[in-house]
Amino acid sequence: MSSNNVILVTGGTGLVGQAIKHVIETEPEGSRFAKLPGEKWIFASSSEGDLRDPVQTRQLYEKYKPTHVIHLAALVGGLFKNMKYKLTFLRDNLLINDNVLEAAHESGTTKVISCLSTCYPLDENKIHTGPPHQSNFGYAHAKRMVDVQNHAYKEQFGHNFTSAIPTNVFGPHDNFDLEDSHVIPGLIHKCYLAKKNSTPFVVAGTGKPLRQFIFSRDLAKLFIWMLRSYDDVEPVILSVGEDEEVSIKEVADAIVNALDFKGDYTFDTTRADGQFRKPASNKKLLTLMNGFEFTPFTEALDLTAKWFLENYDTARTGAAGKKAAAQ
Ligand SMILES: NC(=O)c1ccc[n+]([C@@H]2O[C@H](COP(=O)([O-])OP(=O)(O)OC[C@H]3O[C@@H](n4cnc5c(N)ncnc54)[C@H](OP(=O)(O)O)[C@@H]3O)[C@@H](O)[C@H]2O)c1
């Protein structure tokens, strides 16, 4: 890559965007994930432009003239919000993705990496096989369409637009909202409140389902690798291996340890478990990268819990969290 590239990260204030910012700011010179001399990185928030609006999207491109875009901006939510607002998840994400790709096309941006999701059966060849899970079909269909658009832009215009498929991401700057978060930040917040208020720490479900979790700062490095070294339209799954699945009980145990919680700790088995497994293969990634060392799960979880404790006042904790903390 030449040294005067401008890389625009949409959704730059979110969990993944902030992790890329961290890696770009801290990775030592010479590392394959380091910032290159002269390179300019922009981490855009929604306040700089609502990407559902084509005019504001075009203005953002005119302002920064990006040569490369890592497109992370999306309406993202937990299970409850996805189930309740299916049309909003479908439309907002379709609009955001269409505007970001079309503005890149119009302004001659060389490369765009977008983000798909793991809401459907997975290896890289199965993105369009079978319907997505009913609970989030709005979000999942919008994500699938990005791959369709990438292929269409490539076939009609020869563009270098591609996509990444991260599995369950966690890390600093996550959304710790009690009612609308993913499992790790939700449980960290719950355990924090149980300790603070001397109440039991109750985990929904049996604790048996298994998931592949990826630390946001590892994921950030994988995005930087894709930016520099991956020029194919087909998506790549960015994940730890299928043999590194962790159960929800292991997650909860690690949180109890990280927060040094000594109170009552139980599983509410009357609550639904969700899918037992959602395995995703990282074979393609590891072959292309010639190996990658992931941060051990408990180390990444400790770091995330520590970040949450240190940044409680500014973290995304939601209205219910603030109320419970004030008890
Ligand atoms: N988290 C996961 O486990 C996971 C798994 C698979 C895929 N992904 C994908 O990874 C990407 C990043 O996810 P994340 O977890 O980092 O999300 P996040 O923390 O919720 O951040 C979302 C980002 O999108 C921006 N955004 C939302 N609506 C926007 C709009 N209308 N206009 C402009 N910007 C807007 C937000 O900006 P403001 O905060 O400034 O409003 C924020 O920077 C998303 O595409 C998501 O679908 C995430």
The ligand as an SDF file (V2000), in Angstrom:
LIG
                    3D

 48 52  0  0  0  0  0  0  0  0999 V2000
  -20.5790   -7.3350   17.8660 N   0  0  0  0  0  0  0  0  0  0  0  0
  -20.6340   -8.5270   17.2880 C   0  0  0  0  0  0  0  0  0  0  0  0
  -20.6400   -9.5810   17.9660 O   0  0  0  0  0  0  0  0  0  0  0  0
  -20.6740   -8.6450   15.7790 C   0  0  0  0  0  0  0  0  0  0  0  0
  -20.6860   -9.9300   15.1900 C   0  0  0  0  0  0  0  0  0  0  0  0
  -20.7350  -10.0450   13.7910 C   0  0  0  0  0  0  0  0  0  0  0  0
  -20.7570   -8.8960   13.0170 C   0  0  0  0  0  0  0  0  0  0  0  0
  -20.7320   -7.6640   13.6080 N   0  0  0  0  0  0  0  0  0  0  0  0
  -20.7560   -6.4820   12.7340 C   0  0  0  0  0  0  0  0  0  0  0  0
  -19.6010   -5.7100   13.0330 O   0  0  0  0  0  0  0  0  0  0  0  0
  -19.8650   -4.3310   12.7580 C   0  0  0  0  0  0  0  0  0  0  0  0
  -19.4620   -3.5080   13.9660 C   0  0  0  0  0  0  0  0  0  0  0  0
  -20.2160   -3.9530   15.0880 O   0  0  0  0  0  0  0  0  0  0  0  0
  -20.0040   -3.3710   16.5430 P   0  0  0  0  0  0  0  0  0  0  0  0
  -20.2820   -4.4930   17.4890 O   0  0  0  0  0  0  0  0  0  0  0  0
  -18.7330   -2.6180   16.6060 O   0  0  0  0  0  0  0  0  0  0  0  0
  -21.2330   -2.3600   16.6390 O   0  0  0  0  0  0  0  0  0  0  0  0
  -21.5050   -1.1720   17.6770 P   0  0  0  0  0  0  0  0  0  0  0  0
  -20.5430   -1.2110   18.8020 O   0  0  0  0  0  0  0  0  0  0  0  0
  -22.9740   -1.2230   17.9770 O   0  0  0  0  0  0  0  0  0  0  0  0
  -21.2050    0.1130   16.7960 O   0  0  0  0  0  0  0  0  0  0  0  0
  -22.0290    0.4640   15.7440 C   0  0  0  0  0  0  0  0  0  0  0  0
  -21.4150    1.6380   15.0350 C   0  0  0  0  0  0  0  0  0  0  0  0
  -22.2570    1.9620   13.9120 O   0  0  0  0  0  0  0  0  0  0  0  0
  -22.4970    3.3510   13.9410 C   0  0  0  0  0  0  0  0  0  0  0  0
  -23.8130    3.6180   13.3530 N   0  0  0  0  0  0  0  0  0  0  0  0
  -24.9970    3.0400   13.6670 C   0  0  0  0  0  0  0  0  0  0  0  0
  -25.9830    3.5800   12.9190 N   0  0  0  0  0  0  0  0  0  0  0  0
  -25.4010    4.4980   12.1130 C   0  0  0  0  0  0  0  0  0  0  0  0
  -25.8910    5.3970   11.1280 C   0  0  0  0  0  0  0  0  0  0  0  0
  -27.1890    5.4360   10.8160 N   0  0  0  0  0  0  0  0  0  0  0  0
  -25.0260    6.2280   10.5140 N   0  0  0  0  0  0  0  0  0  0  0  0
  -23.6990    6.1970   10.8310 C   0  0  0  0  0  0  0  0  0  0  0  0
  -23.1640    5.3680   11.7320 N   0  0  0  0  0  0  0  0  0  0  0  0
  -24.0150    4.5410   12.3820 C   0  0  0  0  0  0  0  0  0  0  0  0
  -22.4420    3.7520   15.4050 C   0  0  0  0  0  0  0  0  0  0  0  0
  -22.1410    5.1280   15.5060 O   0  0  0  0  0  0  0  0  0  0  0  0
  -22.4640    6.0310   16.8390 P   0  0  0  0  0  0  0  0  0  0  0  0
  -22.0940    5.1990   18.0330 O   0  0  0  0  0  0  0  0  0  0  0  0
  -21.6000    7.2100   16.6460 O   0  0  0  0  0  0  0  0  0  0  0  0
  -23.9280    6.3140   16.8100 O   0  0  0  0  0  0  0  0  0  0  0  0
  -21.3050    2.8840   15.9060 C   0  0  0  0  0  0  0  0  0  0  0  0
  -20.0530    3.4900   15.6340 O   0  0  0  0  0  0  0  0  0  0  0  0
  -21.3520   -4.2390   12.4100 C   0  0  0  0  0  0  0  0  0  0  0  0
  -21.4850   -4.1870   11.0170 O   0  0  0  0  0  0  0  0  0  0  0  0
  -21.9230   -5.5450   12.9450 C   0  0  0  0  0  0  0  0  0  0  0  0
  -23.0520   -5.9370   12.2220 O   0  0  0  0  0  0  0  0  0  0  0  0
  -20.6950   -7.5080   14.9670 C   0  0  0  0  0  0  0  0  0  0  0  0
  1  2  1  0
  2  3  2  0
  2  4  1  0
  4  5  1  0
  4 48  2  0
  5  6  2  0
  6  7  1  0
  7  8  2  0
  8  9  1  0
  8 48  1  0
  9 10  1  0
  9 46  1  0
 10 11  1  0
 11 12  1  0
 11 44  1  0
 12 13  1  0
 13 14  1  0
 14 15  2  0
 14 16  1  0
 14 17  1  0
 17 18  1  0
 18 19  2  0
 18 20  1  0
 18 21  1  0
 21 22  1  0
 22 23  1  0
 23 24  1  0
 23 42  1  0
 24 25  1  0
 25 26  1  0
 25 36  1  0
 26 27  1  0
 26 35  1  0
 27 28  2  0
 28 29  1  0
 29 30  1  0
 29 35  2  0
 30 31  1  0
 30 32  2  0
 32 33  1  0
 33 34  2  0
 34 35  1  0
 36 37  1  0
 36 42  1  0
 37 38  1  0
 38 39  2  0
 38 40  1  0
 38 41  1  0
 42 43  1  0
 44 45  1  0
 44 46  1  0
 46 47  1  0
M  CHG  2   8   1  16  -1
M  END
$$$$
